[in-house]
């Protein structure tokens, strides 16, 4: 398996047969889940991508998501 992390927060997981969609969770979303498990509000934190861009985390009906404004 080949796992690639991108500056925009996405993750690609590839095998010789192609992408493995169910394993392609963005690493920022994984960290958001970790913060929630620690009883920390992820919407009140600051997030910076490797390229320096700031990401915003926001609440959704299904949990949390994020965007680069």
C-alpha positions as CSV (number, residue, x, y, z in Angstrom):
1,X,0.0,0.0,0.0
2,X,1.2,3.5,-0.7
3,X,-0.1,6.3,1.5
4,X,0.3,9.9,0.5
5,X,-0.4,13.1,2.5
6,X,-1.1,16.3,0.7
7,X,-0.7,20.0,1.8
8,X,-4.5,20.5,1.4
9,X,-5.1,17.9,4.1
10,X,-6.2,15.1,1.9
11,X,-4.8,11.6,2.0
12,X,-4.6,9.1,-0.9
13,X,-4.3,5.4,-0.3
14,X,-3.3,3.3,-3.3
15,X,-2.7,-0.4,-4.0
16,X,-1.8,-2.1,-7.2
17,X,-5.5,-2.3,-7.9
18,X,-6.2,1.4,-7.4
19,X,-7.4,3.8,-4.7
20,X,-8.8,2.4,-1.4
21,X,-11.6,4.9,-0.8
22,X,-12.6,3.8,2.7
23,X,-9.0,4.4,4.0
24,X,-8.8,7.9,2.6
25,X,-9.7,10.0,5.6
26,X,-8.0,13.4,5.8
27,X,-5.4,13.6,8.6
28,X,-7.0,16.9,9.8
29,X,-10.3,15.1,10.3
30,X,-8.5,12.3,12.3
31,X,-7.0,15.0,14.5
32,X,-10.4,16.6,15.0
33,X,-11.8,13.3,16.2
34,X,-8.9,13.0,18.6
35,X,-9.6,16.5,20.0
36,X,-13.3,15.6,20.5
37,X,-12.3,12.4,22.4
38,X,-10.2,14.6,24.7
39,X,-13.2,16.9,25.3
40,X,-11.6,19.8,23.4
41,X,-13.8,21.9,21.1
42,X,-12.1,21.6,17.7
43,X,-13.8,24.8,16.4
44,X,-11.9,26.9,19.0
45,X,-8.4,25.9,17.8
46,X,-6.1,27.2,15.1
47,X,-5.0,24.9,12.3
48,X,-2.2,25.4,9.8
49,X,-1.4,23.3,6.8
50,X,2.2,22.4,5.9
51,X,2.2,25.1,3.2
52,X,1.2,27.7,5.8
53,X,-2.4,28.1,4.9
54,X,-4.8,28.3,7.8
55,X,-7.7,25.9,7.9
56,X,-11.1,26.5,9.6
57,X,-12.9,23.7,11.4
58,X,-16.7,24.0,11.7
59,X,-19.6,22.0,13.1
60,X,-21.9,20.0,10.7
61,X,-25.0,17.9,11.4
62,X,-22.8,14.8,11.1
63,X,-19.9,16.0,13.3
64,X,-17.2,18.4,12.0
65,X,-15.6,19.3,8.8
66,X,-12.9,21.8,7.6
67,X,-12.1,24.2,4.8
68,X,-9.3,26.5,3.7
69,X,-11.0,29.9,3.3
